[in-house]
Amino acid sequence: MNDARSKLAFVGGEENTLCFTGMGFDTFSANTLESVQKQLPSLRRNDYSLIFVEWRYYDLVKEHFADLRAEALPTILGIPTRPDEKGRGSSFMRKLVVQAIGSDILLRGEE
């Protein structure tokens, strides 16, 4: 990164962008996969350190940065924003912990 400050981004529905804008994130409002696809070059061009993305767009954004998986940045985190996505975040984190250390150390019932 060229800048000493970390750059943060959020990709998701307009109703959620207000919260992230208030926290200092650059926001990319998207309500369809096509609208996310149009914004992917800008996400890449701006050298973000951390990109929060709604679960419904996570796979698309993650795939766009697939060639950078060996790099430390950007970190791309999917966040559940709809009721039907509840629990996906904790199951995803559990999978990452198991991959990282080889054991499931997270407490059950904390989802």
C-alpha positions as CSV (number, residue, x, y, z in Angstrom):
1,M,0.0,0.0,0.0
2,N,1.2,3.5,-0.8
3,D,-0.7,5.2,2.0
4,A,0.2,4.8,5.7
5,R,-3.5,4.8,6.6
6,S,-5.5,1.7,6.0
7,K,-8.4,2.0,3.6
8,L,-11.7,0.3,4.5
9,A,-14.6,-0.5,2.1
10,F,-18.1,-1.9,2.4
11,V,-20.0,-3.5,-0.5
12,G,-23.7,-4.0,0.0
13,G,-27.2,-2.7,-0.1
14,E,-27.9,1.0,0.2
15,E,-29.7,0.4,3.5
16,N,-26.5,-0.8,5.1
17,T,-24.1,1.7,3.5
18,L,-25.1,4.5,5.8
19,C,-23.8,2.7,8.9
20,F,-20.4,2.0,7.3
21,T,-20.1,5.5,5.8
22,G,-20.5,6.8,9.3
23,M,-17.7,4.7,10.5
24,G,-15.3,6.0,7.8
25,F,-15.6,3.3,5.2
26,D,-15.7,3.9,1.5
27,T,-19.1,2.4,0.5
28,F,-20.1,0.7,-2.7
29,S,-23.9,0.5,-2.9
30,A,-25.1,-2.6,-4.8
31,N,-28.4,-4.4,-5.0
32,T,-27.5,-7.0,-7.7
33,L,-24.5,-9.1,-8.7
34,E,-24.2,-7.0,-11.8
35,S,-23.9,-3.8,-9.9
36,V,-21.2,-5.4,-7.7
37,Q,-19.3,-6.6,-10.8
38,K,-19.2,-3.0,-12.2
39,Q,-17.6,-1.8,-8.9
40,L,-14.9,-4.5,-8.7
41,P,-12.3,-2.6,-10.7
42,S,-12.6,0.4,-8.4
43,L,-12.3,-1.9,-5.3
44,R,-9.1,-3.3,-6.7
45,R,-7.7,0.0,-7.9
46,N,-8.0,1.7,-4.5
47,D,-5.8,-0.7,-2.6
48,Y,-8.2,-1.4,0.3
49,S,-6.8,-3.2,3.4
50,L,-10.2,-4.5,4.6
51,I,-13.3,-5.1,2.5
52,F,-16.6,-5.9,4.3
53,V,-19.1,-7.4,1.9
54,E,-22.6,-8.7,2.3
55,W,-22.8,-12.5,2.2
56,R,-24.8,-12.5,-0.9
57,Y,-21.9,-10.9,-2.8
58,Y,-19.0,-12.5,-0.9
59,D,-18.2,-15.2,-3.4
60,L,-18.1,-12.8,-6.3
61,V,-15.8,-10.3,-4.5
62,K,-13.5,-13.1,-3.1
63,E,-13.1,-14.6,-6.6
64,H,-12.2,-11.2,-8.0
65,F,-9.2,-11.0,-5.7
66,A,-8.3,-14.7,-6.1
67,D,-4.9,-13.9,-7.6
68,L,-4.0,-12.1,-4.4
69,R,-4.7,-14.9,-1.9
70,A,-1.1,-15.3,-1.1
71,E,-0.9,-11.6,-0.1
72,A,-1.8,-10.3,3.3
73,L,-4.1,-7.6,1.9
74,P,-6.9,-7.1,1.2
75,T,-8.7,-9.0,3.9
76,I,-12.3,-9.7,2.6
77,L,-14.9,-10.5,5.2
78,G,-18.5,-11.5,4.5
79,I,-21.1,-10.3,6.9
80,P,-24.7,-11.5,7.3
81,T,-27.2,-8.7,6.8
82,R,-30.4,-10.7,6.2
83,P,-32.2,-13.0,8.6
84,D,-31.7,-16.1,6.3
85,E,-27.9,-15.5,6.5
86,K,-27.8,-15.8,10.3
87,G,-25.2,-18.3,11.5
88,R,-23.2,-18.2,8.2
89,G,-20.6,-16.0,9.7
90,S,-19.9,-18.2,12.7
91,S,-19.7,-21.4,10.6
92,F,-17.3,-19.6,8.2
93,M,-15.1,-18.5,11.1
94,R,-15.2,-22.0,12.6
95,K,-13.9,-23.4,9.3
96,L,-11.1,-20.8,9.1
97,V,-10.0,-21.6,12.7
98,V,-9.9,-25.3,12.0
99,Q,-7.9,-24.7,8.8
100,A,-5.5,-22.4,10.7
101,I,-4.8,-24.5,13.8
102,G,-6.2,-27.9,13.0
103,S,-8.7,-28.0,15.8
104,D,-12.2,-26.5,16.5
105,I,-11.5,-24.4,19.6
106,L,-14.6,-22.2,19.3
107,L,-17.3,-22.6,22.0
108,R,-20.5,-24.1,20.9
109,G,-23.6,-22.1,21.5
110,E,-21.8,-18.8,20.9
111,E,-23.1,-18.5,17.3
